[in-house]
Amino acid sequence: MKNGIRLIVLSITYGYHCLKVKNMKALPSLTPKSTPGFQVQRLRIFGLLSRQELADLAGVPLEHVDLFEQDLPLPLDSKRKMLKTLWARKIEK
């Protein structure tokens, strides 16, 4: 390989990759499970809530739930309301 540089594709599905250079450690990469949106989606599903139900309980638009689960920008207040609702439901169970 030219100049000792190797490209290692970690996950083609999610498009994440890691570049490894000779005599250096691999650069950290993101996994889908480490994103805040994935964690919110996991809590919502384990709480047996639909996206619409979470939006209604938290008092936010359905679009904000979708944006949060896709890790796209949205108002911080909406994030706080959704997380508060999900954690409250988690504690109840």
C-alpha positions as CSV (number, residue, x, y, z in Angstrom):
1,M,0.0,0.0,0.0
2,K,1.3,3.4,-0.9
3,N,3.0,5.3,1.9
4,G,1.6,2.9,4.5
5,I,-1.8,4.5,4.6
6,R,-4.7,2.1,4.9
7,L,-8.4,3.0,4.8
8,I,-10.6,0.7,6.9
9,V,-14.3,0.9,6.2
10,L,-16.0,0.1,9.5
11,S,-19.6,0.3,8.4
12,I,-20.7,0.7,4.8
13,T,-24.3,0.8,5.9
14,Y,-23.9,4.0,8.0
15,G,-21.1,5.5,6.0
16,Y,-18.7,5.7,8.9
17,H,-15.0,5.0,8.3
18,C,-11.7,5.2,10.1
19,L,-8.3,6.1,8.7
20,K,-5.3,4.3,10.0
21,V,-1.9,5.7,9.4
22,K,1.4,3.8,9.9
23,N,2.7,4.1,13.5
24,M,-0.4,5.9,14.7
25,K,-3.6,4.7,16.4
26,A,-6.8,4.5,14.5
27,L,-9.0,7.6,14.7
28,P,-12.2,7.2,16.7
29,S,-15.4,6.6,14.8
30,L,-19.0,7.0,15.6
31,T,-21.3,4.1,15.8
32,P,-25.0,4.5,15.3
33,K,-25.6,3.4,18.9
34,S,-23.6,6.2,20.4
35,T,-25.7,9.1,19.0
36,P,-28.2,10.9,21.2
37,G,-30.9,10.4,18.6
38,F,-30.5,6.6,18.7
39,Q,-30.7,6.7,22.5
40,V,-33.9,8.7,22.4
41,Q,-35.4,6.3,19.8
42,R,-34.4,3.3,21.9
43,L,-36.0,4.8,25.1
44,R,-39.1,5.6,23.1
45,I,-39.4,2.1,21.7
46,F,-38.7,0.4,25.0
47,G,-41.3,2.7,26.6
48,L,-43.8,1.4,24.0
49,L,-44.5,4.9,22.7
50,S,-45.1,5.9,19.1
51,R,-43.5,9.1,17.8
52,Q,-46.9,10.8,17.9
53,E,-47.5,9.7,21.5
54,L,-44.1,11.1,22.6
55,A,-44.8,14.4,20.8
56,D,-48.2,14.7,22.5
57,L,-46.8,13.8,26.0
58,A,-43.9,16.2,25.7
59,G,-45.9,19.0,24.1
60,V,-43.7,19.3,21.0
61,P,-44.4,19.0,17.3
62,L,-44.0,15.5,15.7
63,E,-41.4,17.0,13.4
64,H,-39.2,17.7,16.4
65,V,-39.3,14.1,17.5
66,D,-38.2,13.1,14.0
67,L,-35.4,15.6,13.9
68,F,-34.1,14.5,17.3
69,E,-34.1,10.8,16.4
70,Q,-32.1,11.7,13.2
71,D,-29.6,13.9,15.1
72,L,-30.6,17.0,13.3
73,P,-30.7,20.5,14.9
74,L,-33.8,21.5,16.8
75,P,-34.7,23.8,19.7
76,L,-33.0,22.9,23.0
77,D,-36.3,23.3,24.8
78,S,-37.9,20.6,22.7
79,K,-35.0,18.2,23.4
80,R,-35.4,18.9,27.1
81,K,-39.1,18.2,27.1
82,M,-38.7,14.9,25.2
83,L,-35.9,13.7,27.5
84,K,-37.8,14.7,30.6
85,T,-40.9,12.7,29.4
86,L,-38.9,9.7,28.4
87,W,-36.9,9.6,31.7
88,A,-40.1,10.1,33.7
89,R,-41.7,7.1,32.0
90,K,-38.5,5.0,32.5
91,I,-38.5,5.7,36.3
92,E,-42.2,4.8,36.5
93,K,-41.5,1.3,35.2
